[in-house]
Amino acid sequence: MIKKKIIQIKKQIGNKKLIIVSKYRSNQEIMTAYNTGHRDFGENRVQELIKKYNELPKDIRWHMIGHLQKNKVKYIIPFIHLIHSVDSLKLLRLINDVSNKYNKITNCLIQVKIAEEETKFGFSKEMIIDFLNSNYNESYPHLNIIGLMGMATATENKIQIGNEFNLLHSLYSKHSKLSTLCMGMSQDYKIAIQKKSNMIRIGSYIFS
């Protein structure tokens, strides 16, 4: 069933990048997905991410998709493929500094708060505009900031979700240096694709 759903999703999204969200999933479940040829997996807790990195094949590209606590940054920099959840300038600076210590360029997405929920993190619209208009490549030489990420409000209102994704796309589209627009999860990825997301994250749909 996992294999069937991955094939189905990939047909639906075409050339968009699929990140399979593997949080709370067993190594056996992840290996079932891995054996389809898929290599990009997302985790939201550092402790679980490190455990799976140590136990599973080393050609997996691990994505940190959850809120990243500053005191955990140093544990994932050596192996992480992409951090999706850079939600503050302080975290950005810390990732840059730790990456410098490891002589590494770390791939990052800037998280933008597009949802109404207070529990969501991210740069405000005003903050991200200022940041993208700055010389951020010079300020953070050990980061490769490839795009933006945002999560829509958890609601059944498709118009609201679409409007929130439209906002993020409008911010993204003004900056040609960015290549990745990450929005869309199991419950709203079809809307996200319509709104020109090119990276989606799906877990519960695949593993349910």
trRosetta pair geometry for C-beta under 8 A, 3 or more apart (Angstrom, degrees):
i j d omega theta_ij theta_ji phi_ij phi_ji
1 4 5.6 -55 -147 36 32 114
1 5 6.3 29 157 -18 66 106
2 5 6.0 -60 -150 37 28 107
2 6 6.4 28 154 -20 65 106
2 29 6.7 171 -88 -160 155 77
2 32 4.8 76 71 121 148 127
2 33 5.8 -94 159 -69 124 77
2 36 7.9 -140 121 -31 91 131
2 206 6.0 54 -145 165 74 87
2 207 6.5 16 -107 -102 103 56
3 6 5.8 -55 -149 34 30 111
3 7 6.5 29 155 -17 65 106
3 32 6.7 -107 -48 165 87 94
3 33 7.7 -171 -81 -103 58 45
3 35 7.8 -51 -89 86 113 92
3 36 5.2 166 -127 -81 85 120
4 7 5.9 -57 -152 36 29 110
4 8 6.3 30 151 -21 64 109
5 8 5.4 -53 -146 37 34 115
5 9 6.2 35 156 -20 67 105
5 205 6.6 -178 -177 134 133 81
5 206 4.7 166 110 -131 131 59
6 9 5.8 -53 -145 36 30 110
6 10 6.3 26 157 -17 64 109
6 18 7.8 136 -152 131 81 157
6 20 7.3 -21 -109 -88 109 129
6 33 6.1 144 -70 -135 145 84
6 36 5.3 114 90 95 151 172
6 38 6.2 -104 -161 -40 143 142
6 206 6.1 50 -68 -136 74 118
7 10 6.0 -59 -147 38 27 109
7 11 6.5 30 154 -21 63 105
7 36 7.3 -135 -54 -157 83 136
8 11 5.9 -57 -155 32 29 111
8 12 6.6 26 151 -18 63 108
9 12 5.6 -59 -153 35 33 112
9 13 6.2 7 161 -4 70 112
9 18 6.2 103 126 -120 120 145
9 202 6.0 -151 -141 65 153 163
9 205 7.4 121 -80 106 126 126
9 206 6.8 -44 -22 -82 147 100
10 13 6.3 -63 -136 46 30 96
10 18 6.2 -84 -90 -17 79 150
11 14 7.8 22 179 -66 28 49
12 190 7.5 -62 168 -98 131 86
12 193 7.6 -125 143 -48 91 170
13 16 4.0 -87 166 52 107 116
13 18 6.2 133 63 -67 154 102
13 189 7.4 -50 -84 158 117 121
13 193 6.0 -134 -122 -100 76 133
13 200 6.2 -128 -119 24 147 133
15 198 7.9 -21 108 -149 81 95
16 193 6.5 -98 -37 -114 161 98
16 197 6.7 52 -141 110 135 78
16 198 5.2 -150 -126 -154 80 46
16 199 6.5 -171 -179 -78 87 26
16 200 6.0 40 142 0 131 101
17 40 7.0 -6 177 60 99 171
17 180 7.5 -29 29 -130 142 106
17 198 6.4 53 11 144 90 72
17 199 4.2 -14 66 -109 108 80
17 200 7.4 162 83 23 58 58
18 38 7.3 -60 93 -135 114 120
18 40 6.8 145 94 70 58 121
18 199 8.0 -171 -70 -153 18 58
18 200 6.1 -19 -112 67 60 86
18 202 6.6 -37 -157 26 97 108
19 40 5.0 -85 -112 135 64 112
19 41 7.0 128 -171 -129 74 13
19 42 4.6 57 157 -33 117 119
19 63 5.3 -38 -145 34 134 159
19 65 7.1 146 135 -73 145 134
19 182 7.9 16 4 -141 134 120
19 199 6.6 39 -14 179 108 97
19 200 7.1 -161 29 96 80 39
19 201 4.4 -24 74 -106 109 77
19 202 7.5 138 76 21 58 59
20 33 5.4 173 152 178 172 154
20 38 6.0 61 -12 150 134 145
20 40 6.7 128 16 93 77 68
20 41 5.3 -34 73 -110 89 69
20 42 6.9 179 84 16 36 83
20 201 8.0 169 -93 -156 7 60
20 202 6.5 -36 -116 75 53 72
20 203 6.5 107 179 -94 58 67
20 206 6.1 -47 -139 42 101 168
21 41 7.6 126 -113 -166 15 64
21 42 4.7 -39 -105 70 63 108
21 43 7.9 141 -157 -79 64 32
21 44 7.8 16 -156 -28 106 103
21 65 6.7 -76 -114 49 98 161
21 185 7.6 16 -21 -143 147 99
21 201 5.3 72 -53 169 107 95
21 202 6.4 -151 8 99 98 19
21 203 2.8 -72 74 -52 102 121
21 204 7.5 -15 75 -19 123 62
22 25 4.5 -94 -168 45 68 126
22 29 7.5 162 -145 101 92 105
22 30 5.0 45 -144 -98 137 108
22 33 7.5 -138 -91 41 111 150
22 41 4.5 2 -7 -170 130 115
22 42 6.6 147 16 60 76 48
22 43 6.2 -40 68 -74 88 80
22 52 7.1 133 113 -152 132 167
22 203 6.7 -149 -53 -124 26 112
23 42 7.4 -42 -28 110 92 74
23 43 5.4 127 -78 -137 81 59
23 44 5.0 -11 -81 20 147 95
23 45 6.7 104 -133 9 111 94
23 48 6.7 84 -134 104 73 151
23 66 7.6 87 -84 -45 145 124
23 203 6.6 -3 35 -147 82 164
24 48 7.9 -26 -59 -153 41 161
25 29 4.4 -108 -179 82 105 134
25 30 5.7 125 114 -52 118 86
25 203 7.4 -140 -36 -163 127 107
25 207 5.8 -117 -103 -112 123 158
26 29 4.8 101 55 4 78 99
26 30 7.1 -143 97 -1 44 86
27 30 5.6 -56 -147 40 35 112
27 31 6.1 35 154 -21 68 107
27 52 6.9 180 -93 -127 86 85
27 55 5.9 -81 -101 124 139 128
27 56 6.1 -163 -138 -78 100 101
28 31 5.8 -55 -145 37 29 110
28 32 6.7 38 152 -25 61 100
29 32 5.7 -48 -156 26 33 115
29 33 7.0 28 149 -10 63 101
29 207 6.0 42 -176 -127 136 116
30 33 5.8 -57 -157 39 37 108
30 34 6.0 42 145 -25 69 108
30 41 6.4 30 -145 -120 112 155
30 52 7.0 103 -23 -154 174 125
30 56 6.3 -48 111 -113 138 147
31 34 4.9 -47 -137 37 39 120
31 35 6.1 42 160 -25 67 103
31 56 7.3 -153 -71 -133 87 104
32 35 6.0 -54 -149 32 26 110
32 36 7.6 32 147 -23 55 96
33 36 6.0 -50 -167 19 40 112
33 38 5.2 -53 159 61 86 131
33 41 7.5 117 98 -90 137 111
33 206 7.1 46 -97 156 125 138
34 38 6.3 -105 -107 69 31 77
34 39 7.2 67 -133 -94 76 50
34 56 7.5 -168 -66 -172 156 118
34 57 6.6 137 -168 27 148 128
34 60 6.9 -57 -111 -88 119 107
38 41 7.8 98 133 -60 104 84
39 59 6.2 -63 -137 131 124 87
39 60 5.7 -164 -165 -125 70 46
39 61 5.3 65 134 9 96 94
40 60 7.9 152 -89 -169 20 69
40 61 4.9 -24 -100 73 68 110
40 63 6.4 38 -175 -22 88 120
40 81 7.5 -116 -124 87 83 156
41 52 7.8 -105 112 137 141 143
41 60 5.8 -18 19 -173 116 117
41 61 7.4 143 22 75 65 57
41 62 6.2 -29 72 -112 86 58
41 63 6.7 -172 93 23 35 89
42 62 7.8 126 -103 -168 32 55
42 63 4.1 -38 -99 78 79 110
42 64 7.6 153 -151 -100 75 4
42 65 4.1 37 -177 -22 120 133
42 84 7.2 8 -134 -9 123 141
42 201 5.5 -16 19 -143 162 117
42 203 7.4 -105 66 -62 104 117
43 48 5.7 -159 -165 97 129 101
43 49 3.9 168 89 -85 147 91
43 52 6.7 173 -70 37 147 140
43 62 6.7 -18 13 -164 110 101
43 63 7.3 148 20 77 61 58
43 64 6.6 -35 71 -112 78 51
43 65 6.7 150 67 24 25 91
43 66 7.2 -57 131 0 53 109
44 64 7.6 106 -112 -169 34 58
44 65 5.3 -59 -82 78 79 83
44 66 2.6 97 -163 -49 80 122
44 67 7.5 40 -172 19 94 58
45 48 4.4 62 80 19 106 109
45 49 6.4 -177 88 -16 50 89
45 66 6.1 12 -53 41 46 158
46 49 5.4 -57 -144 37 31 116
46 50 6.3 30 160 -20 67 104
46 64 7.5 14 -90 -127 74 119
46 68 7.3 92 -61 -133 111 75
46 69 7.4 -92 -10 39 135 95
46 72 4.1 -147 -33 -178 169 135
46 75 5.8 87 176 79 124 130
46 76 5.9 -110 -135 -46 98 120
47 50 6.1 -54 -150 33 27 108
47 51 6.6 28 152 -18 61 108
48 51 5.6 -54 -149 36 34 115
48 52 6.3 27 157 -14 67 108
49 52 6.1 -63 -150 40 26 105
49 53 6.2 31 153 -23 64 108
49 62 6.2 112 -164 -178 102 134
49 64 6.5 6 -110 -98 164 84
49 76 6.4 9 111 -106 138 119
50 53 5.6 -52 -145 34 31 115
50 54 6.4 28 157 -17 64 107
50 75 6.0 -48 -76 157 134 117
50 76 7.0 -113 -71 -86 90 78
51 54 6.0 -61 -154 36 27 108
51 55 6.3 5 158 -5 64 118
52 55 5.8 -67 -138 47 32 102
52 56 5.3 2 175 1 73 123
52 62 7.6 144 95 -109 109 126
53 56 6.9 -63 -117 45 16 92
53 60 7.6 -143 -116 75 61 119
53 62 5.9 -37 -87 -49 104 157
53 79 5.6 108 -161 108 144 153
56 60 5.7 15 118 -4 117 148
57 60 5.5 117 80 -24 81 94
61 81 3.9 54 -171 -69 85 167
61 82 7.5 35 162 3 105 96
62 76 7.9 -124 112 -159 129 105
62 79 6.5 39 39 127 129 98
62 80 5.8 -88 90 -127 101 56
62 81 5.5 145 55 5 49 98
63 80 7.6 89 -116 -166 24 89
63 81 6.0 -52 -71 67 63 103
63 82 4.9 -12 -118 68 87 93
63 83 7.7 166 -163 -91 61 22
63 84 6.0 47 173 -29 105 110
63 201 7.9 -136 104 -109 146 117
64 68 5.9 50 151 -80 134 119
64 76 5.9 65 -64 160 137 161
64 80 5.6 -21 -18 -140 110 133
64 82 7.4 -154 29 100 70 49
64 83 4.7 -10 59 -119 114 69
64 84 6.4 -161 89 19 58 78
64 85 6.5 -98 123 25 89 103
65 84 4.6 14 -115 41 60 139
65 85 6.3 102 -177 -34 28 112
65 201 6.1 125 -132 -139 150 158
66 85 6.1 -58 106 -17 18 163
67 85 5.8 -132 -96 161 32 146
67 87 7.0 -32 -127 8 79 145
67 121 5.7 107 -107 1 108 149
68 72 6.3 -134 -169 75 74 111
68 73 6.5 76 160 -83 118 78
68 76 7.9 -99 -136 37 121 145
68 83 6.5 -11 -41 -157 157 119
68 85 5.4 148 -10 86 97 111
68 86 7.5 -19 37 -87 131 49
68 87 7.9 158 36 12 86 99
68 91 6.4 114 83 -155 107 133
69 72 4.7 76 69 6 90 110
69 73 7.9 -131 96 -34 50 73
70 73 6.0 -24 -161 -16 42 115
70 90 7.1 -44 -90 132 133 106
70 91 6.2 -128 -88 -103 87 76
70 94 5.5 80 -145 39 96 180
71 74 8.0 -42 -180 16 40 100
72 75 5.5 -54 -171 30 63 117
72 76 6.9 34 146 -8 86 108
73 76 6.8 -84 -161 41 34 93
73 77 6.3 40 158 -42 74 107
73 91 7.5 173 -78 -155 132 79
73 94 5.4 151 11 132 171 114
73 95 5.8 -130 -154 -88 132 67
73 98 5.3 174 128 -1 113 162
74 77 6.2 -41 -140 11 31 117
74 98 5.2 -141 -94 -138 69 134
76 79 6.8 -89 -168 56 54 79
76 80 4.5 48 155 -47 97 122
76 83 7.7 113 112 -85 132 107
77 80 6.3 -48 -111 20 22 110
77 95 7.1 168 -95 -150 111 71
77 98 4.9 -159 -48 128 161 115
77 99 5.7 -146 -156 -82 127 64
77 102 5.5 169 126 6 119 152
77 104 6.5 150 164 66 98 142
77 106 6.1 -66 -140 -85 86 136
78 102 5.8 -149 -90 -139 69 148
78 104 7.5 177 -116 -32 39 160
80 83 6.0 39 147 -57 144 84
80 106 6.8 33 79 -145 109 105
80 107 8.0 -142 121 51 90 85
81 107 6.5 -18 154 48 51 129
82 107 4.4 -50 -104 103 73 117
82 108 7.2 166 -161 -89 67 22
82 109 6.8 45 172 -15 106 97
82 146 7.6 -58 -130 36 116 133
83 86 5.8 80 117 -47 113 93
83 95 6.6 -120 38 -128 163 149
83 106 6.6 22 2 159 115 114
83 107 7.1 159 19 94 68 62
83 108 5.0 -16 64 -113 98 75
83 109 7.0 -152 99 29 56 71
84 109 4.8 -1 -139 48 49 126
84 111 6.9 73 141 -71 67 100
84 149 4.9 76 -176 -58 89 171
84 182 6.1 -98 -141 103 110 162
84 201 7.8 18 -114 -61 169 145
85 109 7.6 30 -36 75 27 96
85 111 5.1 19 -144 -46 48 139
85 121 7.1 59 -171 78 100 127
85 149 7.0 -75 -81 82 48 143
86 91 5.6 -174 -149 107 70 117
86 92 5.4 77 -177 -81 122 80
86 95 6.7 -70 -109 1 117 153
86 108 4.9 29 -22 -173 143 120
86 109 6.5 168 21 82 98 45
86 110 5.3 -60 80 -108 105 50
86 111 6.0 167 63 2 45 87
87 91 6.3 44 49 32 61 150
87 110 7.9 129 -90 -168 34 59
87 111 4.3 -30 -87 63 81 124
87 113 7.8 72 -150 -51 105 93
87 121 4.0 14 -165 140 161 114
87 122 4.8 -84 -137 -88 96 38
87 123 6.8 -156 -159 -30 51 63
88 91 4.7 95 60 8 86 100
88 92 6.9 -142 99 -7 47 88
88 121 7.9 -68 -37 178 92 112
88 123 7.5 162 -92 -73 37 73
89 92 5.2 -52 -147 35 37 119
89 93 6.3 38 155 -21 68 102
89 131 7.7 -156 -86 -99 99 122
90 93 5.9 -53 -151 34 30 109
90 94 6.5 27 153 -18 63 108
91 94 5.7 -56 -147 38 33 112
91 95 6.3 34 156 -19 67 105
92 95 6.0 -56 -149 35 27 109
92 96 6.5 28 152 -18 62 108
92 108 7.4 114 -123 163 81 166
92 110 7.8 5 -87 -106 123 94
92 140 6.2 -69 162 -96 101 148
92 143 7.1 -21 -166 -62 83 167
93 96 5.6 -58 -152 37 31 114
93 97 6.3 29 153 -19 67 108
93 140 7.4 -120 -99 -100 47 104
94 97 5.7 -54 -145 37 32 110
94 98 6.2 26 159 -14 67 107
95 98 6.0 -56 -142 41 28 106
95 99 6.0 32 156 -22 63 110
95 106 5.8 -116 167 79 105 149
95 108 6.6 101 123 -81 157 137
95 142 8.0 -163 127 100 69 101
95 143 6.4 69 109 -89 109 115
96 99 5.8 -58 -147 37 26 113
96 100 6.5 34 152 -26 61 104
96 106 7.8 -138 -91 40 42 115
96 140 4.4 -114 -94 -147 140 88
96 141 7.3 92 -159 45 113 52
96 142 4.9 128 -157 58 66 99
96 143 5.2 -63 -90 -31 89 107
97 100 5.6 -49 -154 27 31 117
97 101 7.0 33 149 -20 62 100
97 142 7.8 152 -53 51 15 141
98 101 5.6 -49 -156 29 38 114
98 102 6.7 20 151 -3 67 107
99 102 5.9 -67 -150 48 34 100
99 104 4.8 -106 -161 78 80 85
99 105 6.6 67 173 -116 132 19
99 106 4.4 -119 -96 -11 136 112
99 142 3.8 164 100 145 117 123
99 143 6.7 141 33 -68 161 64
100 103 7.3 26 -176 -77 33 37
100 141 7.9 66 -88 77 104 93
100 142 4.7 -128 -63 -43 72 159
104 142 6.8 71 85 -170 52 105
105 142 5.8 -144 -108 -164 54 52
105 143 6.9 148 -163 -113 71 7
105 144 5.1 62 158 -30 110 105
106 142 6.6 38 13 142 87 83
106 143 5.7 -34 66 -114 83 63
106 144 6.9 -167 88 23 32 80
107 143 7.9 118 -110 -167 14 64
107 144 4.9 -33 -100 73 60 107
107 146 5.8 0 -159 -9 95 124
108 143 5.3 -21 11 -163 128 111
108 144 6.9 148 19 73 74 51
108 145 5.2 -32 74 -104 99 64
108 146 7.1 152 67 15 43 78
109 145 7.6 117 -106 -156 23 67
109 146 6.6 -49 -80 64 70 82
109 147 5.2 -22 -120 79 92 77
109 148 6.2 114 -171 -144 92 9
109 149 4.2 69 137 -20 135 110
109 180 6.3 -87 -97 99 110 123
109 182 5.6 -18 -140 20 163 133
110 122 8.0 99 154 -153 70 87
110 123 6.0 -2 166 1 109 134
110 128 6.4 144 129 -123 135 104
110 131 7.0 165 -141 110 162 149
110 145 6.4 24 -33 -156 101 115
110 147 7.6 -145 26 113 76 35
110 148 5.5 -35 67 -111 85 67
110 149 7.1 173 80 24 35 77
111 121 6.1 40 115 102 141 89
111 122 4.0 -113 128 -107 89 94
111 123 6.7 143 88 6 56 80
111 148 7.7 126 -105 -166 19 65
111 149 5.0 -37 -100 76 66 97
111 150 6.7 131 -162 -86 62 53
112 122 4.9 85 171 170 9 130
112 123 5.2 -44 -108 63 63 89
112 124 7.9 53 -156 -172 76 5
112 125 7.3 67 -168 -85 114 52
112 128 5.2 -5 -106 -58 111 155
112 148 5.5 4 -9 -168 119 114
112 149 7.2 161 17 75 75 42
112 150 4.6 -39 67 -79 88 112
112 168 5.8 157 74 -115 135 96
112 171 6.6 140 -111 73 170 161
113 120 5.5 136 -135 117 90 107
113 121 6.6 -114 -80 135 105 22
113 122 3.5 168 -46 68 71 108
113 123 6.7 -168 3 67 83 32
113 124 6.1 -26 48 -91 112 48
113 150 7.3 172 -98 -133 8 98
114 122 7.5 -32 -10 89 61 158
114 150 4.3 51 5 180 122 137
114 151 7.3 171 51 63 95 36
114 152 6.5 -42 98 -97 111 53
114 164 4.3 120 146 -172 112 95
114 165 7.4 106 138 -69 157 33
114 167 5.4 162 -136 78 114 123
114 168 5.2 -60 -66 -52 151 105
115 120 4.5 101 59 -3 121 164
115 150 7.6 169 -23 175 82 92
115 151 5.9 -26 -30 98 130 75
115 152 5.7 124 -86 -178 97 25
115 153 4.2 146 -148 -68 93 64
115 154 7.7 32 -149 -9 140 62
115 164 6.3 38 -83 -146 53 152
116 153 5.0 16 24 -92 89 132
117 120 4.8 95 79 -10 96 102
117 153 5.8 146 -20 -125 96 79
117 154 6.8 31 -44 18 146 91
120 151 6.0 -153 -130 70 124 110
122 150 6.7 65 -132 -113 165 79
123 127 4.2 -137 -168 94 93 119
123 128 4.3 116 117 -60 133 89
123 131 6.6 -64 -144 4 155 144
124 127 4.5 95 50 6 78 104
124 128 7.0 -154 86 -6 39 86
125 128 6.2 -60 -147 36 26 105
125 129 6.5 28 156 -20 62 107
125 167 7.1 -71 -99 176 121 119
125 171 7.0 -138 -140 -80 78 133
126 129 5.9 -55 -151 33 30 112
126 130 6.5 27 154 -15 64 107
127 130 5.9 -59 -152 39 30 109
127 131 6.1 28 154 -20 67 110
128 131 5.4 -52 -142 38 34 114
128 132 6.0 29 161 -16 68 108
128 148 7.3 57 -159 -117 141 125
128 171 5.9 27 114 -170 132 143
129 132 6.2 -59 -143 39 25 104
129 133 6.3 15 159 -10 61 114
129 171 7.0 -107 -75 -133 75 102
130 133 6.1 -69 -149 43 26 105
130 134 6.5 33 152 -34 64 107
131 134 5.7 -56 -155 20 32 115
131 136 6.1 45 176 -71 79 136
132 136 7.3 -44 -109 -5 30 135
132 171 7.4 157 -6 177 158 92
132 174 7.5 95 125 90 145 105
132 175 5.1 -93 -176 -76 127 150
132 178 7.8 -36 -133 -39 120 126
134 139 6.9 1 136 -8 119 140
135 138 4.4 -6 145 31 110 117
135 139 6.2 124 98 -23 75 94
136 139 5.3 -57 -139 41 40 112
136 140 5.8 -9 173 22 76 108
136 145 6.3 -15 121 21 130 153
137 140 7.0 -75 -132 59 20 74
137 141 7.3 61 164 -98 58 54
137 145 7.5 -128 -82 29 71 106
137 177 7.8 -113 -47 -173 126 151
138 141 6.8 2 -154 -68 30 88
140 143 4.2 -11 141 28 116 120
140 145 7.2 69 82 -32 134 115
145 178 7.6 -50 128 -102 84 86
146 178 6.7 103 161 -148 38 64
146 179 5.3 -48 -174 48 90 96
146 180 4.7 42 127 14 101 118
147 172 6.7 23 -159 -134 88 114
147 178 4.6 108 -105 -172 62 101
147 179 5.9 -94 -59 64 109 50
147 180 3.0 -134 0 70 153 76
147 181 5.7 -126 -173 -63 128 39
147 182 6.4 117 108 -9 126 89
147 199 7.6 130 86 14 156 133
148 168 6.1 -171 122 -171 131 99
148 171 6.4 94 -73 100 174 113
148 172 5.0 -128 30 -85 128 101
148 178 6.6 11 -13 -163 86 150
148 180 7.5 179 31 98 45 71
148 181 6.0 4 60 -121 88 65
148 182 7.1 -158 100 33 45 77
149 182 4.0 -17 -105 73 88 112
149 183 6.8 161 -154 -66 52 67
149 199 8.0 -58 -100 83 92 122
150 164 7.2 -151 137 155 127 98
150 165 7.5 172 87 -108 118 54
150 168 4.3 -143 28 -95 146 146
150 182 7.7 143 19 87 51 70
150 183 5.2 -8 64 -95 78 113
151 183 7.2 -176 -87 -135 34 79
151 185 7.1 18 -130 -19 96 124
152 155 7.7 -97 141 32 100 90
152 160 7.6 131 -176 121 112 81
152 161 4.4 59 171 -138 155 79
152 164 4.5 135 -122 83 88 140
152 165 6.2 -35 -72 -49 121 86
152 183 7.1 80 -31 -171 92 110
152 188 5.7 -83 47 107 135 170
152 191 7.8 -11 -12 92 165 134
152 192 7.9 -143 -17 -74 125 98
153 157 7.8 0 88 55 120 105
153 160 6.1 -42 52 135 127 122
153 161 6.8 -127 53 -86 79 69
153 164 6.4 164 0 -42 87 159
154 187 7.6 51 -135 79 77 156
155 160 5.7 -5 80 74 145 137
155 161 6.6 -162 66 -52 95 94
157 160 4.0 46 108 13 118 115
157 161 6.6 158 95 -14 65 84
158 161 5.5 -52 -146 39 38 113
158 162 6.0 41 154 -22 68 106
158 191 6.1 -164 -155 -91 90 137
159 162 5.7 -54 -148 37 29 113
159 163 6.4 31 153 -21 64 105
160 163 5.7 -54 -149 34 31 111
160 164 6.5 29 154 -18 65 105
161 164 5.9 -58 -152 36 31 110
161 165 6.4 26 153 -13 65 107
161 188 5.3 -135 -168 -142 145 137
161 191 5.2 50 118 119 121 165
162 165 5.8 -57 -147 40 31 108
162 166 6.2 39 152 -26 65 105
162 191 5.5 -114 -79 -169 78 118
162 194 7.4 -35 -121 90 104 122
162 195 6.2 176 -147 -65 68 127
163 166 5.4 -49 -147 31 32 117
163 167 6.7 39 152 -24 63 99
164 167 5.7 -46 -155 27 34 114
164 168 6.9 28 151 -13 63 103
165 168 5.8 -55 -151 38 38 109
165 169 6.2 37 152 -19 69 106
165 183 5.4 159 -124 129 95 149
165 184 7.7 47 -112 -59 133 82
165 191 6.4 168 -1 133 155 99
165 192 5.7 -155 -123 -111 145 61
165 195 3.8 88 128 101 125 167
165 197 7.0 -67 -156 -48 120 106
166 169 5.7 -57 -146 39 31 111
166 170 6.3 34 155 -24 66 105
166 195 5.9 -110 -68 -141 58 121
167 170 5.9 -55 -151 31 28 111
167 171 6.8 25 153 -15 62 104
168 171 5.8 -55 -153 35 35 110
168 172 6.2 33 152 -18 67 110
168 181 7.0 135 134 -161 105 104
168 183 5.8 124 86 -55 154 149
169 172 5.5 -58 -144 41 33 113
169 173 5.9 32 161 -25 69 110
169 181 6.4 52 -106 -163 69 152
169 195 5.5 -145 -34 163 141 92
169 196 5.3 91 -129 63 135 113
169 197 7.8 -99 -80 -63 104 58
170 173 6.1 -52 -137 32 26 110
170 174 7.1 31 160 -26 56 104
171 174 6.5 -62 -164 23 29 111
171 175 7.8 -5 154 3 59 111
172 175 6.7 -90 -167 42 34 95
172 178 5.8 -117 -157 100 78 145
172 181 4.6 50 -160 -97 169 114
173 196 8.0 35 -71 105 115 150
175 178 4.8 59 99 1 105 110
178 181 7.5 78 139 -61 119 77
180 198 6.3 -125 -138 79 53 106
180 199 5.4 15 -164 -12 100 134
181 196 6.6 25 80 119 151 82
181 197 5.4 -133 111 -130 97 51
181 198 5.4 82 47 22 84 86
181 199 6.8 165 78 24 41 88
182 197 6.8 59 -145 -158 18 104
182 198 7.9 -63 -74 68 49 60
182 199 4.0 -38 -100 82 80 115
182 200 7.4 170 -153 -80 66 27
182 201 7.1 44 -175 -26 107 105
183 192 4.6 -164 110 -137 83 119
183 195 7.2 -45 88 86 132 120
183 197 4.5 -129 59 -100 80 127
183 199 7.9 86 12 73 41 72
183 200 7.5 -28 89 -102 33 69
184 188 5.8 -132 -132 101 61 77
184 189 3.7 87 172 -120 109 61
184 190 7.8 148 -145 5 121 24
184 191 7.1 -179 -108 69 97 70
184 192 2.6 -126 -69 43 112 161
184 193 6.5 66 -102 -36 162 67
184 197 4.8 -179 -8 69 122 169
184 200 3.9 -46 91 -121 116 102
184 201 7.1 146 90 28 63 63
185 188 6.1 41 48 42 69 83
185 189 6.2 -136 69 -56 12 90
185 200 7.2 -180 -81 -173 28 85
185 201 5.4 -23 -104 79 77 85
185 202 6.5 149 -165 -92 50 54
185 203 7.7 -26 -164 18 96 84
186 189 6.6 -11 -107 -15 13 113
186 202 5.1 109 -78 -140 72 78
186 203 6.4 -85 -44 49 121 56
186 204 4.7 -84 -13 56 170 93
186 205 3.9 172 -140 -23 108 103
186 206 7.9 -123 -101 -6 112 72
188 191 4.9 -43 -175 39 83 116
188 192 5.9 91 126 -28 84 99
189 192 5.2 -54 -146 38 40 117
189 193 6.3 44 155 -24 70 99
189 197 7.7 -107 -152 70 67 147
189 200 4.6 71 -137 -160 114 142
189 202 6.1 -23 -50 -74 153 110
190 193 5.9 -47 -150 30 31 111
190 194 6.8 34 150 -18 60 104
191 194 5.6 -57 -156 35 35 114
191 195 6.3 19 151 -7 68 111
192 195 5.7 -67 -147 47 32 103
192 197 3.9 -1 160 1 97 145
192 200 5.9 135 94 -101 140 108
193 196 7.8 62 -178 -64 31 15
193 197 5.9 -71 -82 51 38 96
193 200 7.1 -31 -63 -55 89 138
197 200 5.9 86 124 -68 133 86
202 205 5.3 -46 -173 45 109 113
202 206 5.7 106 128 -24 101 108
203 206 6.2 -74 -156 36 23 105
203 207 6.2 -16 170 10 66 116
204 207 6.4 -72 -135 52 26 92
204 208 5.5 36 168 -41 68 113
205 208 6.2 -48 -133 19 20 113
